[in-house]
Amino acid sequence: MRRARRRLKIAVAAPPLEGRANDALLEWLADRLGLPRRQVRLVSGRHSRDKTLHAAGVSAGEVGRRLAAQ
């Protein structure tokens, strides 16, 4: 099964120190998707500007629809 991938460009105000920017990104995305924070995780890119995230129980298409609706 091929996983769908979508690219988003998101800027966060939190500094990239001690994972604060990553935490802010995950919190923001979980809130926008209407998911508990535990269902959104960082798959790769912890120290990179480019990151791969996984939202459990939500397809890439549904992520796009939920974010576009806001």
C-alpha positions in Angstrom: 0.0 0.0 0.0 1.4 3.4 -1.0 1.1 6.1 1.6 -0.2 9.5 0.4 2.1 12.4 1.1 1.2 16.1 1.2 3.5 19.0 1.7 2.6 22.0 3.9 4.7 25.0 4.8 4.1 26.0 8.4 5.9 28.6 10.5 5.9 28.5 14.2 6.9 31.2 16.7 8.5 28.8 19.2 12.3 28.7 19.2 14.0 25.6 17.9 15.5 24.9 21.3 15.0 21.7 23.3 12.3 20.6 20.9 9.9 23.5 21.6 9.3 24.3 17.9 8.5 20.6 17.2 6.2 20.5 20.2 4.4 23.7 19.0 4.0 22.2 15.5 2.5 19.0 16.8 0.2 20.7 19.2 -1.0 23.1 16.4 -1.6 20.3 13.9 -3.4 18.2 16.5 -5.7 21.1 17.4 -6.4 21.9 13.7 -7.2 18.3 12.9 -9.4 17.8 16.0 -7.2 15.0 17.3 -5.7 14.3 20.7 -2.0 15.3 20.7 -1.0 11.7 21.2 -2.3 10.8 17.8 0.1 13.2 16.0 3.8 12.3 16.0 7.0 13.3 14.4 8.3 10.5 12.1 11.5 12.1 10.9 13.2 15.5 10.8 13.5 16.2 14.5 16.5 18.5 13.8 15.6 19.5 10.3 13.4 22.2 8.7 11.8 19.4 6.7 9.7 17.0 8.8 7.5 14.0 8.2 4.5 13.7 10.5 1.9 11.0 11.1 -1.7 11.7 12.1 -3.1 8.4 13.4 -6.6 7.5 12.1 -6.7 10.3 9.4 -5.9 9.9 5.7 -3.7 12.5 3.9 -6.8 13.5 2.0 -8.8 14.1 5.2 -5.9 16.1 6.6 -6.0 18.3 3.6 -9.8 18.8 3.8 -9.7 19.6 7.5 -6.9 22.1 7.1 -8.5 23.7 4.1 -11.8 24.1 5.9 -10.2 26.5 8.5 
